[in-house]
Amino acid sequence: MPVLTKEFELDDGTKITVRQAGGMTKLRIENIQAQVFRDHMHFGLDTSDWTEEQQKQFANALEEKGAGMVHQMESWVPRSIISPKDFDMECLTSEELRMILGFVRGDDPEGAIPLDNSSE
């Protein structure tokens, strides 16, 4: 399956083109996420069944290991904005960053397929 691109219109009317993060870009952080998940599997395999406290512990562990949301934004978003070439990342609001990250990492249906299914 090819890497997808999507045009976003920002709050100020600027349009940017973003491509989803590919396997090699995502590999380091996804590996850390998998390790942290394995460390927390005793909470259960379905994370939606975890308590709020267990969710917080997991999120804190991701941040401590360098795989939390901020790390994903710093690593994936700048590499994923393909036009305009001279786009200033500091122009993005927190809400815009989260929206772009969702596409880049594959949270929405238009985003990337999971790394473990990428051969399909």
Secondary structure as a PSIPRED ss2 file (coil, helix, strand):
# PSIPRED VFORMAT (PSIPRED V4.0)

   1 M C   1.000  0.000  0.000
   2 P C   1.000  0.000  0.000
   3 V C   1.000  0.000  0.000
   4 L C   1.000  0.000  0.000
   5 T E   0.000  0.000  1.000
   6 K E   0.000  0.000  1.000
   7 E E   0.000  0.000  1.000
   8 F E   0.000  0.000  1.000
   9 E E   0.000  0.000  1.000
  10 L C   1.000  0.000  0.000
  11 D C   1.000  0.000  0.000
  12 D C   1.000  0.000  0.000
  13 G C   1.000  0.000  0.000
  14 T C   1.000  0.000  0.000
  15 K E   0.000  0.000  1.000
  16 I E   0.000  0.000  1.000
  17 T E   0.000  0.000  1.000
  18 V E   0.000  0.000  1.000
  19 R E   0.000  0.000  1.000
  20 Q C   1.000  0.000  0.000
  21 A C   1.000  0.000  0.000
  22 G C   1.000  0.000  0.000
  23 G H   0.000  1.000  0.000
  24 M H   0.000  1.000  0.000
  25 T H   0.000  1.000  0.000
  26 K H   0.000  1.000  0.000
  27 L H   0.000  1.000  0.000
  28 R H   0.000  1.000  0.000
  29 I H   0.000  1.000  0.000
  30 E H   0.000  1.000  0.000
  31 N H   0.000  1.000  0.000
  32 I H   0.000  1.000  0.000
  33 Q H   0.000  1.000  0.000
  34 A H   0.000  1.000  0.000
  35 Q H   0.000  1.000  0.000
  36 V H   0.000  1.000  0.000
  37 F H   0.000  1.000  0.000
  38 R H   0.000  1.000  0.000
  39 D H   0.000  1.000  0.000
  40 H C   1.000  0.000  0.000
  41 M H   0.000  1.000  0.000
  42 H H   0.000  1.000  0.000
  43 F H   0.000  1.000  0.000
  44 G C   1.000  0.000  0.000
  45 L C   1.000  0.000  0.000
  46 D C   1.000  0.000  0.000
  47 T H   0.000  1.000  0.000
  48 S H   0.000  1.000  0.000
  49 D H   0.000  1.000  0.000
  50 W C   1.000  0.000  0.000
  51 T C   1.000  0.000  0.000
  52 E H   0.000  1.000  0.000
  53 E H   0.000  1.000  0.000
  54 Q H   0.000  1.000  0.000
  55 Q H   0.000  1.000  0.000
  56 K H   0.000  1.000  0.000
  57 Q H   0.000  1.000  0.000
  58 F H   0.000  1.000  0.000
  59 A H   0.000  1.000  0.000
  60 N H   0.000  1.000  0.000
  61 A H   0.000  1.000  0.000
  62 L H   0.000  1.000  0.000
  63 E H   0.000  1.000  0.000
  64 E H   0.000  1.000  0.000
  65 K H   0.000  1.000  0.000
  66 G C   1.000  0.000  0.000
  67 A C   1.000  0.000  0.000
  68 G C   1.000  0.000  0.000
  69 M H   0.000  1.000  0.000
  70 V H   0.000  1.000  0.000
  71 H H   0.000  1.000  0.000
  72 Q H   0.000  1.000  0.000
  73 M H   0.000  1.000  0.000
  74 E H   0.000  1.000  0.000
  75 S H   0.000  1.000  0.000
  76 W H   0.000  1.000  0.000
  77 V H   0.000  1.000  0.000
  78 P H   0.000  1.000  0.000
  79 R H   0.000  1.000  0.000
  80 S H   0.000  1.000  0.000
  81 I E   0.000  0.000  1.000
  82 I E   0.000  0.000  1.000
  83 S E   0.000  0.000  1.000
  84 P C   1.000  0.000  0.000
  85 K C   1.000  0.000  0.000
  86 D C   1.000  0.000  0.000
  87 F C   1.000  0.000  0.000
  88 D C   1.000  0.000  0.000
  89 M H   0.000  1.000  0.000
  90 E H   0.000  1.000  0.000
  91 C H   0.000  1.000  0.000
  92 L C   1.000  0.000  0.000
  93 T C   1.000  0.000  0.000
  94 S H   0.000  1.000  0.000
  95 E H   0.000  1.000  0.000
  96 E H   0.000  1.000  0.000
  97 L H   0.000  1.000  0.000
  98 R H   0.000  1.000  0.000
  99 M H   0.000  1.000  0.000
 100 I H   0.000  1.000  0.000
 101 L H   0.000  1.000  0.000
 102 G H   0.000  1.000  0.000
 103 F H   0.000  1.000  0.000
 104 V H   0.000  1.000  0.000
 105 R H   0.000  1.000  0.000
 106 G C   1.000  0.000  0.000
 107 D C   1.000  0.000  0.000
 108 D C   1.000  0.000  0.000
 109 P C   1.000  0.000  0.000
 110 E C   1.000  0.000  0.000
 111 G C   1.000  0.000  0.000
 112 A C   1.000  0.000  0.000
 113 I C   1.000  0.000  0.000
 114 P C   1.000  0.000  0.000
 115 L H   0.000  1.000  0.000
 116 D H   0.000  1.000  0.000
 117 N H   0.000  1.000  0.000
 118 S C   1.000  0.000  0.000
 119 S C   1.000  0.000  0.000
 120 E C   1.000  0.000  0.000
